[in-house]
Amino acid sequence: MHVVDLHCDTLLKMWLSKGELAFANAPQLESNKARLQQGGVKVQVFALFPPPDLSVEQKLSSVLAQMDYFHEEVLGKNPEMKQIKEWDDIDRLRDGEIGALLSLEGVDAIGEDLSMLTTLYQLGVRSVGLTWNHGNLAAGGALDKTATGLTSFGVKVVNFLNENRLFTDVSHLHEQAFWDVIELAAHPIASHSNARAILDHPRNLSDEQARALFAKGGLVHVFFSPAFVKEGRKAAIPDLIRHIEHFCGLGGERYIGIGSDFDGISMPERIEGLSHAGMMQNLLHELSRYYTDEQVRGFASENFMRNRPQKR
């Protein structure tokens, strides 16, 4: 069964290694090509994430360097990897091919230069999260102590995303910014977020936020960091399924998907039986114990396929 994974930080790990990790099969990469193939991943979204301790100029340099790894290493050395530039490119993938998309995790790297976002879009970015955990010139971040919403520049960013049929990713937004964005965004998603009712953390979505996303046709893709799945540092696949079950109870059955966060999980522990992309089918097998084949296919890929931006 094919999988669409909306979030991994593999490009960041490749950049930090200074080119020492081969995308094809480096065991240090949780979402390398071999593991994507093993796990049945048909579409993988690769995040461009600049470390937060860099200057704006250094963040932009980091984003561009990660993008270079995407084009030269991920695509250039692996003919099975095909860049997705238009949403219907996914429909043209052949057997054995894997679609690869770029996302931008936080607009910190562009300062207040909207033309730079245009450039990143032209280079292949198709999903944009306004912030990481802390606020910037566009919006407040999930871990900010002070409530901060969408700024005037943030409004311009969301309008650009709407005009170009890009996803607006709310996964790291402060709750006040979330409510501002949900009113404005044409294609909102949470690329890697779990249920706050199951694990109380500002990075996870409240029931009200989840319902608001579902009401707009917005996708919510659960992620695999144990710290956001279950109290403590150990979690198993059934613990992750509790989040899916909860979102289903809020009306999200046709909007739930997977956003693993592989290569970006900061703690050493992994969900038992789900420690790299090659194990994706373990999750689907466990889901099949509780849900119909049609529902599991929805969670794996078909909800995404149905709710991706459509041509005008």
C-alpha positions in Angstrom: 0.0 0.0 0.0 1.5 3.4 -1.1 2.3 6.1 1.5 2.4 9.9 1.2 4.7 11.3 3.9 4.3 15.1 4.3 7.4 15.8 6.4 11.0 14.6 6.9 14.2 16.5 7.7 16.5 14.4 5.6 18.0 17.4 3.7 18.9 19.1 7.0 20.8 16.0 8.1 22.5 15.7 4.8 23.6 19.4 5.0 24.8 19.1 8.6 26.9 16.1 7.5 28.6 18.2 4.8 27.8 15.7 2.1 29.0 12.6 4.0 25.6 10.9 3.9 24.5 9.3 0.6 20.8 9.6 0.1 20.6 6.3 -1.7 21.4 4.1 1.4 23.2 5.9 4.2 22.0 4.1 7.4 22.1 7.3 9.3 19.3 8.7 7.2 15.9 7.4 8.4 14.3 8.4 5.1 16.9 7.4 2.5 15.9 6.0 -0.9 16.3 2.4 0.1 14.0 2.8 3.1 11.4 4.8 1.2 11.2 2.0 -1.3 11.1 -0.6 1.4 8.3 1.2 3.2 6.2 1.8 0.1 6.5 5.6 0.3 5.2 6.9 -3.1 5.5 10.6 -2.3 7.9 12.2 0.2 7.9 15.9 1.2 11.5 17.1 2.1 11.6 20.1 4.4 14.0 22.9 4.0 14.8 23.9 7.6 17.4 26.4 8.6 18.7 26.0 12.2 17.3 28.7 14.5 20.6 30.0 15.8 21.7 31.4 12.4 21.4 34.9 11.1 18.8 35.7 8.3 21.6 35.6 5.8 23.0 32.3 7.1 19.5 30.8 7.2 19.0 31.7 3.5 22.4 30.1 2.7 21.4 27.0 4.6 18.0 26.7 2.8 19.7 27.1 -0.6 22.4 24.6 0.3 19.8 22.1 1.4 18.0 22.7 -1.9 21.2 22.0 -3.7 21.4 18.6 -2.0 17.9 17.9 -3.1 18.6 18.6 -6.7 22.1 17.2 -6.9 22.0 14.3 -4.5 18.4 13.2 -4.1 17.3 13.8 -7.7 20.5 13.9 -9.6 22.0 10.6 -8.3 18.7 8.6 -8.0 16.7 8.4 -11.2 13.8 6.8 -9.4 13.2 10.1 -7.5 11.1 12.4 -9.5 10.5 16.0 -8.5 6.8 17.0 -8.2 6.4 20.6 -9.5 2.6 20.5 -10.2 0.2 18.6 -8.0 -1.0 16.4 -10.9 2.7 15.3 -11.5 1.9 12.7 -8.8 -0.6 11.0 -11.1 2.1 10.5 -13.7 4.5 8.6 -11.4 5.4 5.2 -12.8 5.9 2.0 -10.9 9.1 2.2 -9.0 9.2 6.0 -9.0 9.0 8.1 -5.9 7.7 11.7 -6.0 9.7 14.3 -4.2 8.4 17.7 -3.1 10.0 20.6 -1.2 8.5 22.4 1.8 9.8 25.4 3.7 9.7 25.1 7.5 9.6 28.7 8.6 10.0 31.8 6.5 12.8 33.1 8.6 15.3 32.8 5.8 13.6 35.3 3.6 13.3 38.2 6.1 10.6 40.4 4.7 11.6 39.8 1.1 8.5 38.3 -0.6 10.5 38.1 -3.9 12.7 35.5 -2.3 9.7 33.4 -1.6 8.8 33.7 -5.2 12.3 32.4 -6.1 11.9 29.4 -3.7 8.6 28.7 -5.3 10.1 28.7 -8.8 12.8 26.3 -7.5 10.1 23.8 -6.3 8.8 24.7 -2.9 5.1 23.7 -2.7 4.3 23.9 1.0 5.2 26.6 3.5 5.1 26.8 7.2 5.3 30.4 8.4 7.2 29.6 11.6 9.2 26.9 13.4 8.7 26.9 17.2 9.4 30.6 17.8 7.9 33.6 16.1 9.4 35.6 13.2 8.4 38.5 11.0 5.4 36.6 9.7 3.7 35.1 12.8 4.0 33.7 16.3 5.5 30.3 16.9 4.1 27.4 18.9 6.4 27.8 21.9 6.2 31.6 22.2 5.1 32.7 25.7 3.3 35.8 24.4 0.3 35.4 22.1 1.3 36.6 18.6 -0.9 36.3 15.5 -0.3 36.8 11.9 1.6 40.0 11.0 0.9 42.2 7.9 3.9 40.5 6.2 2.4 37.1 7.2 -0.8 38.1 5.5 1.2 38.8 2.3 2.9 35.4 2.6 -0.4 33.5 2.9 -1.9 35.5 0.0 1.0 34.4 -2.1 0.5 30.8 -1.1 -3.2 31.0 -2.0 -2.5 32.6 -5.4 0.0 29.9 -6.3 -2.0 26.9 -4.9 0.6 26.1 -2.2 -0.1 24.5 1.2 0.0 26.8 4.2 1.3 24.6 7.0 0.1 25.4 10.5 2.1 22.7 12.4 4.4 25.1 14.3 2.2 28.1 14.6 1.2 29.8 17.9 -2.5 29.2 18.5 -3.4 32.9 17.9 -1.5 32.8 14.6 -3.3 29.5 13.7 -6.7 31.2 14.0 -5.6 34.1 11.9 -4.2 31.8 9.2 -7.3 29.4 9.2 -9.5 32.4 8.2 -7.2 33.4 5.3 -5.5 30.2 3.9 -7.0 28.5 0.9 -5.1 25.3 1.4 -4.2 24.9 5.2 -2.6 21.7 6.4 -0.8 20.4 9.5 2.0 18.5 8.0 3.2 16.9 11.3 0.9 17.4 14.3 -0.8 15.1 16.8 -3.8 15.5 19.1 -3.4 17.7 22.2 -6.3 15.9 23.9 -4.0 12.7 23.9 -0.7 14.5 24.7 -1.0 18.0 26.0 1.7 20.1 24.2 1.4 23.4 22.3 2.8 21.6 19.2 -0.2 19.3 19.1 -3.6 20.5 17.8 -6.5 21.2 20.1 -9.9 19.7 19.2 -11.1 23.1 18.0 -8.1 23.6 15.7 -8.5 20.1 14.2 -12.2 20.7 13.6 -11.4 24.0 11.9 -8.9 22.4 9.6 -11.3 19.6 8.7 -14.1 22.1 8.0 -11.8 23.8 5.4 -10.7 20.5 3.8 -7.4 20.8 5.6 -5.2 17.7 6.1 -3.8 16.7 9.5 -0.8 14.3 9.2 0.3 12.6 12.4 4.0 12.4 13.3 6.3 9.9 15.0 8.2 11.7 17.7 7.5 9.8 20.9 7.6 13.0 23.0 4.4 14.2 21.1 2.7 10.8 21.1 2.7 9.6 24.7 3.9 10.8 28.1 7.5 9.6 28.8 10.1 8.6 26.2 8.6 5.3 25.0 5.7 4.8 22.6 4.4 2.0 20.4 2.3 2.0 17.3 -1.0 1.6 19.1 -0.1 4.9 21.0 0.1 6.7 17.7 -3.1 5.2 16.5 -4.9 6.7 19.5 -4.2 10.1 17.9 -5.7 8.9 14.6 -8.7 7.5 16.4 -9.2 10.8 18.2 -9.0 12.8 15.0 -11.5 10.4 13.4 -13.9 11.1 16.3 -13.7 14.8 15.4 -14.8 14.2 11.8 -11.3 13.9 10.3 -11.4 10.4 8.9 -11.1 11.7 5.3 -8.4 14.2 6.2 -5.8 12.2 8.2 -2.4 11.3 6.9 1.2 10.7 7.8 4.0 13.3 8.4 6.7 11.1 10.0 9.3 13.8 10.9 12.0 11.2 10.2 15.5 12.6 10.4 14.2 15.5 12.5 13.2 13.7 15.8 15.6 15.2 18.4 15.3 12.5 21.0 17.1 9.2 20.5 14.0 7.0 21.1 11.7 6.0 18.3 8.3 4.5 18.2 8.7 0.8 18.6 8.5 -0.8 15.2 8.5 2.6 13.4 12.1 3.8 13.6 12.7 4.6 9.9 10.8 4.9 6.6 11.3 1.2 5.8 8.9 0.3 8.6 5.9 2.4 7.3 3.9 -0.8 6.4 4.1 -1.8 10.1 1.8 1.2 10.9 -0.6 0.3 8.1 -0.7 -3.3 9.2 -1.6 -2.3 12.7 -4.2 0.2 11.4 -5.8 -2.6 9.5 -6.7 -4.3 12.8 -9.1 -1.4 13.5 -10.1 0.1 10.2 -11.3 -1.0 6.8 -9.0 -1.3 3.8 -10.6 1.8 2.4 -10.0 3.8 5.6 -6.3 2.6 5.8 -5.7 3.6 2.2 -7.1 7.0 3.0 -4.7 7.5 5.9 -1.8 6.2 3.9 -2.2 8.3 0.7 -5.7 8.7 -0.7 -6.9 11.5 1.7 -3.9 13.5 0.5 -4.6 12.8 -3.1 -8.2 13.8 -2.8 -7.5 17.0 -0.8 -4.4 18.4 -2.6 -4.9 21.7 -4.4 -6.8 21.3 -7.6 -6.3 23.2 -10.9 -8.4 26.3 -11.3 
